[in-house]
Amino acid sequence: MAIFTRRRFLLATGWVAGGATAVYLFRQRAAAVGPTIIFPNQDSAAAWLQIRPDGVCQMYFPRMEMGQNVNTGLAQVVAEELNLQTEDIHGVTPNTSQVPPIAFTAGSLSMTLFSRPTAIAAAALRESLRVRAATKLGLPPAALLDDVGGFRTAGGDNLSYADLVNDTNLMVELNSDQPLPPLYTFDAKRNKRQIGRAVKPLDIRAMVTGGPVYAADVPMTGVLFGRAIKPPVRNAAIATLDASSVADVNGFIKLVREDDFVGVVCKTPSAVDAAIAQIKVEWALQQPINQDEVDRLIDVDAEMAQGDLEQLLQDKAHRKTADWAIDLRFDVQTQTHAMQEPRAAIARLNESQQLEIWTGTQDPWAIKRLAALDTGMSEDAVVVYPMRMGGGFGGREHYDVELDAVRLALAVQRPVKVQWTRQDEFTTSRSRPASAHRLRIATDADGNLTDWWHAYITGHVFLARDRLPGWLMPVARLEEDLGVVRGAIAPYGANHQRVECKDVDFPIDLGVWRSLTAAPAIFAIESAMDELAFQQGKDPVDFKLAQLQGQHPRLRNCLQRVRANAEKYALPAGPGIARGYACGIYEHRCFVAISADVHVDAETQQIKVLRMCCVQDVGMAVNPGQLRAQVESNLCWSIGMALMEKFEIGDDQIKSTNFDNYPIPRMGDMPSIDIEIIDQPNIPPAGAGEVAIIAGPPAIANAIRRATSYRALRLPITYADTMN
């Protein structure tokens, strides 16, 4: 792995030309396997800033953009520290040769990980410039007051940042043994100028005018076009291959075969389509691919009958026998990402024999590492240019379309663009695994929880096959998959508790999907709690508040406030209409409660979500407008997860191949939405990209229970289900 010195960093960035630069160096921590795991802290950060001689503040964005607009939030932090407008921050997304490896963009961790390091770097730059200004004016630094884009004296004299950097270079190098400068962002008593503002995304004008360049749009001289032939499912090997007619296709360049990899390179995209049509492949499957096989793998009841599950997550005086008030099994079907932008990548070997890759990815440094492993090249010889993504949701963390482009480009020694089709997206990308949950609850005479037993089985999430070499998989299985265990520990109190799980190897490719297993687990938890309240004839919100036993005050606050907000809206009169509630905690740092008003319409035989209210607490609200956008996105996904999305497999193939057989919510499916963001200026910001989806599906299911007396035990829910 390359070592980034200060000199190398400055030469790579071109920032040696002048200005004031803040360099916050990494502690090098290389990972031989797994995703990029270098996370910043206040001693090693991914924040590099420069005030240029023209006064422009340039910032290397440490995050990959896929619609979450996290870089706007980080720019707000910089602007707050430097007394600038957020719109004055000029952001640059670096390639992998320009900065050390940083953590992959996932897990709604960006603001959690990077807000403080970014603030420290900006504040250090500000205070260094204050010292320079004081020296010029012959005053002590404390005598200089903050001004917009610079400093001023009590007498009204001022110096802008541009005035301070237009003559010589200024290097600010941060060390862990230095005292921290004052951090305006995290000063709860300070009147903020940028933090807490609903700032529009910095690239909003470009977005609405077609400005952003996605991977498929990268202009390149002499580019050819290619595509790999994908197997119908994972673990399929080529049995026979007939490509005898492919050379007759006008524009055909080359057929590339490496073991079970088969691809074509052509002069035009249409020639690629024609060439692929001429190739006949028969695949030999290593295991059956159908829903029955998936159901067998996640049969939680059979596993429980045989003894303890593989991973014990919670064990508090557990009793295996009790008078169970609730003993229910919940099933959540496989789902896929269904991203708006199909994946694309361009690869080429440049004149310096560097392998260059342009791609929309959540982890460019993993792509760099995996491409080096795939080709036998050194990591220094691979450069990845991360492009803006049209959605990610965890699906763009893998080395997929990039592998196709790299192998084809090296085979023809020309730049090659690979554009996946929509069908490729559905059949080749990784999905969130199905899961099965058995949840048992016992109560005392007053209806309070005494026993809690949650057992579930699902597929691998983090420990996907491209993350780790095959030989390491058995070792990795000794520890729980962190994506599988997320969200499994309920916030409710009981004297006897047990949570156990097992993750298995599915016959289809699996990976990270928005919220990981938190959404399925909390669907089971919140549905079971609601059913218990229903059976006891208790108000579901009051019941859950009581069972929190005074714990989790931020969650309690969300639940109380969402009820108050929902009650502002009267339910429409008529049959099949009801309101449901659910709440949850994401990653111990994000809290949410949701109400859903649902109409189970006998006339249209459809389930319609009429209104959703959401109260969310993710700490400091850096950009409330963007937080609202994230919540809206999550509520949309909630409707899809609850009512529509089911990834169909069968007959040894994936049957969900496009939006006609994998429906997602459309504009007409969206309800009225009421969102309240709780601002916690004393608590560092946490991510919002995966929070509301954990409570949305059970809120919908709980509303259906009250509208029809049908308790949904399986997602997605159909109208026909409610008639059973």
N, C-alpha and C positions, 0 to 999 in steps of 0.2 A: 504494500500500500504506500502511496506517495506520502512523503513528509512535507508538510506545508510550513515553510519558514516565513518570517515576516517579509524578507526580500522576495521570495518566490510569489507570495500573495500579491505584493504590490506590482511586480512585473506582470503577473497574469492579468491583473485587473486594469492595468494602465493608469492607476491612480497616483503614480509617482510624478505626474506632470505638474502637480500643484494642488494646493488646498490643504484642508485640515482633515486628517483621516484618523478614525478610531479603529484600531485593530484589536479584536478580542480573540486571542489565540486559543486553540483547542488543546486539551490533553488527548493525545492519540490513544485510542482504544480500538484496535482492529478486531473484527470478528471473522473467523475462518468460515463459519457456516451461519445460516439463519439470515433474517432480514437485517438491514442496517440498524444497528442498535446504539449508535452514539448519540446520547441525549445531552443537551446542554444543561448547565447549571450556572450559578454565578461565578464559578471558576473557569468554565469552558463554554463559550457561547457561540452562537451563529449569527452574530450581529456585526456588520461592518458598515460604517457610515463615512461619508465624506461631505464636507462643505466645499464646493468647488469655488474657484475664483469668481465665477459669475453669480455666486450666492445661492445656487441651486443645491439642495440637500439630496445627495444620491445615496440610495440604500440597496444593498443586496438583500432581496427577499429570501428568507430561509425556508419558505413553504411553497408547495406546488399548488397552483390554482386549478380548481375543478368546479367552481361555482360557489364555494363557501366564502369567498372574499376575505379570507383570513389576513391577507397581506394589507388590505385596507385597515383592518384593526391594528396590526403591528405598526403601520405608518402613523396611525393616530397616537400610539404610544410615543413614537419618535417626535412627532409634532408637539405633543404635550411637553416633553422634556426640553425641546429646543425653542418653545414659544413661536412655533410656526403654524400655518394652516396645513391641515392634512393634505390638501390638494397641492401643496408646494413640495411634497416628497416625491422624488423621481425614483421609481423602483425598477430594479433589474433582476431578472431571474437568472442566476449563474449556471454555467455548465459545470460538469463534474471535474474539470481541470482547474477551475478558478477558486474553489473553496474546498476545505476538508469535508469528509463525509458527515452528514447530519442525519438526524432521525427521519424515517419515512413519514410522509404526511398521512396520518391515519389516527384512528382512535379518538377523534375530537380533542387531541392533545396540544394543538398548535399554540393556542393562547396560554394554556397552562405551562408549557415548556419554554416559550419564547418571549412572553411579555416582559418578564423581569430581566433576563439578559439583554433584551433590546433596550429597555429603559436604562439599564446600567451603562451600556455603551453610549447612548445618546446623552445621558447626564454627564458622563466623564468628558465627552467632547465639549459640552456646554461649559463646564467648569474650567477646562483647559483654555478655552477661548476667553473666558472671563479673566483669567490670569494674564493672558496676552494683552487684553484690552486695558487692564489696570496698569500694566507695565508701560504701555504707550502713553497713558494719561498721567502717569506718576501718582496713582492713587492706590490704596489697598483694595484688593479684590472685593472685600465686603462692602465697599462704598459704591459699587456698581449694581444698579437695579436691572432686573430683567426687562427687556423691551421686545416688541415683535421683531423677530429675526436678528436680535442682537442685544445690546446693553445701552443704558443711559445713566447719566449722573443725576444727582439731586438738582443740579443747576440746569438740566435740560439738554446737555450735550449727549450725543449718542454715537455709537459705533456699530455698524452692521457686521454680520458675520463675513460678508464679502470684503469689507474694509480690513478685516483682520487676517485674511488668507490670500490677499492678492499680491503679496510680495515674496513670501518664502513658504516652503513646505512646513507643515506642523504634523508631527506624528504623536498620537496618543495611544500608548500601549498599556493595556490594563493587566494588572497582576493581582493574584488572589490575596497577597499580603498588604495591599493598599486599602485604606478605609473607603467605604462606599460613598460616592457623592450623594447629595440630597436627591431623592427620587420623587418627582412631582406626581407621577402616575399613581403611586401607592400612598400618597399623603392624603388621608381621609379628610383632613381639615382644610385642605387647599381647594379653592374654587377652580374647578377644572375648565379648560377652554376647549379641549378636543375630546377628552375622555367623557363618555356619556352622551356624545353628539351622534345623531343619526346621519352619519356621513354616507353619501352615495359611494358605491364601489368606484375605485379610482379609474377603472377601465370601462365604466358604464357607457360613455359616449362611443368608445371603440366597439363595444359589444353590439350596440343597436345600429351601428353603421357598417358592421361586417369587418371590423379592423383586426381582431385577434387572428393570429396564424396558428392553426391547428396542425398536427403532424401531417395530415394528408395535403395540406396547403403549402408546405414548404417548397419554394421554387428551387429547382436544381437543374443545371445544364447536363444533358446527356443521360437523364434518368430513364431507366427501364422499369417495367412493371412485373410484379410476380405475385404468386399465391401458392400456398402449400395445400395439399389435399389432406383434409382432416379425417381421422377415423370417426366412426359414428359414436363411439364412446371411448373412455380411457381403457387401458389394458387390452387394446386391440392390436394385433400384429398383421402385417400384410401376408396374405396367403397366396394370392396371384395378382399379377399386374400386367395389363395389356396397354401399352402406349404406342402401338405400331402405327397409328394414324396421326399422332400428334405433330409429327414433322411436316405434315401437309398443311397445317394451319398457317395462313398468311400472317406474318409478323412473329412467328415462333422463333425463339432464340435458343433455349436450352431446357432440357429435362434434367432435374437434379434429384438424385436419390442417394440418401445416406441411411442405411438400415431401413427403419420404417418411416423415415422422413421422405416425402415425395413432393416436389414442387416444380413449377414452371416459371420461366422468365420469357417475357415477350416485349414487343415494341410498344404495344398499346394495351389499355385495360380491356378493350373488347377482344383483342387477341388472347388475353389471359382467359377470359370466359370461354372462348371457343376451344382453347387448348385443354382446359380442365374437362370440358364435355367429351373430349376424345379419349380420355384416360379411364380405363375400367379397372377398378380395384375390388377385390374380394378380401374381406377382413376375417381373421380368426379371433374369436373372443376368448378371453381367459376366464371369464366368469359370466353368469347370466345377468342381463341388464333388464330388470323389470321392477315394477312396484312391489310385487310379492317378495323379491329379494331384499329390498329396502325395509319393508315391514318386518321381515324376519330378523334383520340386523338390529333393529331398534325395538325389539320386543322386550320392553322393560319388565313386564310381568313375569315372563319366563326367566329373565336374569335374576329378579328378586327371589323367585322360587328356588333358584340354585344356590343362593347365598348372597353375601355382600357384593356390591358393585366395585369396580376397579379403584375409584377415587373417593375418599372420604373427605368431604369439605367442611362438615360441621358435625360434631358429636357431643351432645350435652345430655348426659344421663338418659340416653335413648331407651325407650321401651318398645319392643317389637310387637307387643300385644297390648291393645287398648280398646276401649269402646269407641270406635271411630265414628264421629259425626259426619265426616267427609271422607270418602274413599273413592276418588275419581281418577280416571286416566285422561290426559290431554295429549292431543297429537297436533303438531304443526308441520305442514308440508314443506318440501323443498322449494326454495325461491331463488331466482336469479336476479342479476343487477339491472338488466334492461336499460342500459345507459343510452342516452340520446345519441351520442357520437360513437359509431362503430370504430374500433381500434384501427390505427394505422401506424406505420413506422417506415423510415427511410434509413438505409445503411449504405455506407461506402467506405472504401479504403482510399485515403487521400494520398497525396504525393509524398508525404512523410511516413507513409505506411502506418498511419494511425487509423484505427477503426472508429468512424464517427457514426453516431446513431441519433436520429431525431425521433422523438416519441412522446406521447402523452402518458406519463407515468407518475405514480405516487411515490416511487422510490428510485430515482435515477442512479443512486450509488449501488443499489442491488443489481440493476440492469448492467451497470459497468462491471461489477464483479462476476456476474453470471455469464456475460458475454465473453469475458476473459477466460473463464473456465471452459466454456463451450468451444472456443477457438484455439485454446492453448497460448494465447497472447498474454503479455503482462498487463496488469491493470493500468499502468501508466500509458499504454498504447491504445486505450479505449477511452473515448470521450462521448458522453451522453449529453444531448441538448434537450432538456425537458420543455415540452410545449404545453400550452394551456389545454385543459381537458374538458370535454363536454360531459361531465359526470365521472364519478369514480366509485365512491361508496365502498371502497375496499377491493374492488375488482381489478384495479390497475396497479396492484402491488407485485404482479408476477411477470416473469420473463416468458411472454407468449408470442405476440406478433413481432416482437423484436428478434426473437430467435429465427422466425421465418425470414425476415429481411436480412439478417446477418448471414445466414447460410446461403441464401440465394445471391447476395452481393459478392461474397467471397468466391462463389462458384464461377461467376462470369467476370469478376474483376471490374465491375461497373456499379455505379449507384443503382440501387433497386428500391422501389417503393412497393410496399405491401399494404393493401387496404382490405381489411376483413369485411365480409358481407354481413348483413343482419343475421343470417342463419349461422354464420361462424360465431357471432357474438353469443347466440343462444346455446349452440351445441359444443363450443370449445372453451368458453370462459368458465370460471369456477363459480359454484353456486353455494348458497347457505344450506347446510344439510337439514333434512327433516329431523324431528326430535319427538320422543315419546316420554311423557312425564306421569308418574304415579304420585299423587299427593294425598296424604292422609292426615286428618286433623281430629284431635279429641278435645273435648271441653269439659269444664266443671259444671256444677249445677246452675251457676249464674251465666253460663254461656261463654266464659272466658277460656282462652286457649290453655291447654295443659300439655298437649303432645303435638309435635310437628314432624312429619316424615315425608321428605321430598326425594324421590329417586327418579333419575332420567337417563336416557341414552340418546346420543346424537353422533354425528360424524366429526372427523377432524376439522379444525378451523385454522389455528395458527400453524399446526404441524402438518401443513400440506406438503405434497411430495416434492415440489420444486424448491421448498425452503431448506430441506435437509437432504443430504445424500442417503441412499437406501440403507447403508450399513449403520447409520446413526439413528435411524428410526426406532429400533428396539430400545436403545439407551434413552432417547427422548421420551418414550412412553412411560418411563419410570416416574416422571413428573406429569402433573396435570397440564392439559392444553389450556392456556390462560384465556383463550377465546371461548372455550367450552364452559368454563366455570363462571363466566361473567354473569352477574345478575341472579345467581342461584340462591344466595342467602337472603331470606326474607327479613324485613325490618320489624316484624311483629314478634312479641315476646311469648315464650312458652317455656315451662320448666324442663321439658324433655324435647330435645330437638336432634334431628339427624338429616343431613343433606348428603347424598352420594350420587355419583354419576359414572358413566363410562362413555368413551368415545371410540368409534369403530371406523374402519376403512370402507367407505362407500364405493360402489362400482362406477361412480361418476366423479369428475373432478370437483373438489370442494375448496373453499377458501373463506376469506373474510367478507362479510356482508353487513351492511349497516346495523350496528348495535350488537353484532356477533350473536351469542346465544342469550343475551340479556332479554331481548324482546320475547322469544318463546318461553323462557323461564318465568318472566313476570306475567305473561299471559296466563300461565297455569296458576301462579300464586294469587293474582288478583281475581281471577275467576273463582277459585276455591274460596277465598275470603268473602266474596260477594255472595256465593251460594250459601255459605254458612250464615251470613246475615239474613238472607232471604228465608232460610228455613226457620230461623229464630224470630222472624217478624220484626227485625230491627232495621233502623235506618242504616244504610251501608256506610255512609260517611262517619256517623257517630260510632258505629261498631269498629271501624278501622282506627279511628282516633283513640278509642279506648284500648285497643289491642297493641297500639304503639307503646303503651305503658310509660308515657312521658318522655320517651326517647325520640331522637331525630326531630328536633324543633323546627328545622327548616322544611322538612317534609310535612309536618303537621300544619305549618303555616300555609304551604301550597294547597293542601287538601281543604282547609277551612276557607281559603280565599276563592278557590275554584267553585265551591258550592255557592258562596255568596254571589259570585259573578254569574253563574248559571241561573240562579233563581231570579235574576233580573229579567229573564226571558221566559214567558209563559209557554208551556207546551201547547201545540195546536190540539184542538179537540178532535176526537175520532179514535177508532180502534187501531190497534197495532202501533201506537206511538208511545214511547217511554224514554226515560233518561237513565243513563248509567254512569258510574264513576269508577276511576282507577287511578293509582298513583305508583310511584316507584323512585328508586335511587339508582343512578348510573355512576358506576366507578367511585362510589363513596364521596363524590364531590358535586354531583348535579342532582337536582330534585325537581320533580314534576308531578302535577296532578291534572287530570283531564276529565271533563264531562262530555258525553256524547248523547245527542237527541236523535233517535232513530225511528223511522217509519217502516214497518214491515207491511207492505202494501198488498193486500189480497187481490185487488183489482188488476194491478200490473204484474203481480207476482215478482216483485223486486224488493230489495232492501235498500233504503235510501237514508244516508246520514244527513240530517237536516241542519244541525248546528254542533259545533265543538267549541268548548271553552278550555283554555289551557293556561295554567299558571306555572311559570318555570323560574327556578332560582339556580343560576350558574355562577354566582359570585358577582364580581364587578361587571357591570354592563358597559363594556368599552364602546360598543356600537349597538344601541338598542334596535335600530332599524334592521341591521343585519341579523340580530338575534331573532327578530320577528320573522324574517325570511326563512331562517333555519327551522323555526317552529312550524311555519306553514308547510315547508317541505316534508317535515316529519309527519304532520297530520295527513298529508296526501299519501305518504307511504303507509301510514296506519290503515287507511281505508283499503289500499291495495292488499296488504297483508291479511286483513280481517275478512275481506269479502271477495277478492278477485284472484289473487296470484297463486297459482299452483303449477309447479314445474313438472310436466308430464314425462315419464319415461316408460318404455314398454317395448316388447318385441325386439329386444336387443338394440334399441336406439333411443335417442332423445326425441320426443314428439313435439315438445314446445320449441318452435323454430322461428316464431315471429310474433308480432303483436296481435295477429288474428287468433292465435291459439294460446297466447299468454297475455290476457288483458291487464292493463294497468289503468288507474284512474285518469279520467279526462276532465276537462273543464266542467262539463255538466254533472260530474259526480261529486264535485267539491261542495261542501256545506258552507253556511255562514260560519265565520270564525271570530272568536273573541280571545285575544291573547293579552296576558299581563306578564310583564317581565319584572321580577323583583330584583332591584339593584342592591348589591351588597358592597359598598365602596371599601369596606375594611377587609374583604376577602378577595384574594387574587382571582382573576377570571379563569373560568373553566370552559371547555368546549360545549357547544350546543348542538352539534351536528347529529347526535345519536340519542338524544334524551327523550323527546316527546314520543318517539315511536315505541318506547317500552310500555307506555301507559295507554296509547291510543287504541290498539286492538282489544285489550280487555274492557275498556270503557264501552266500546261498541258492542262487544259480546254481552256485557252486563245489561246494557239497554235492551238488547234483543230478549234477554231472559225476562225482563219485566214487561215487555210488550207482548210476548207470546207464551211464556212459561217454558220456553225451550232453552236449556242450558247447553251452550256450544262447547263441545268437547274436542272439536277438530277445526282447524283453520286450513283454508278459507271456509266461510259459512255461506251457504246458498239458501235461497228462499225455500227450496224443497226440504232442506234440513229442518226448517222451523215447523214443517207440517208433520214431522214424525213424533 
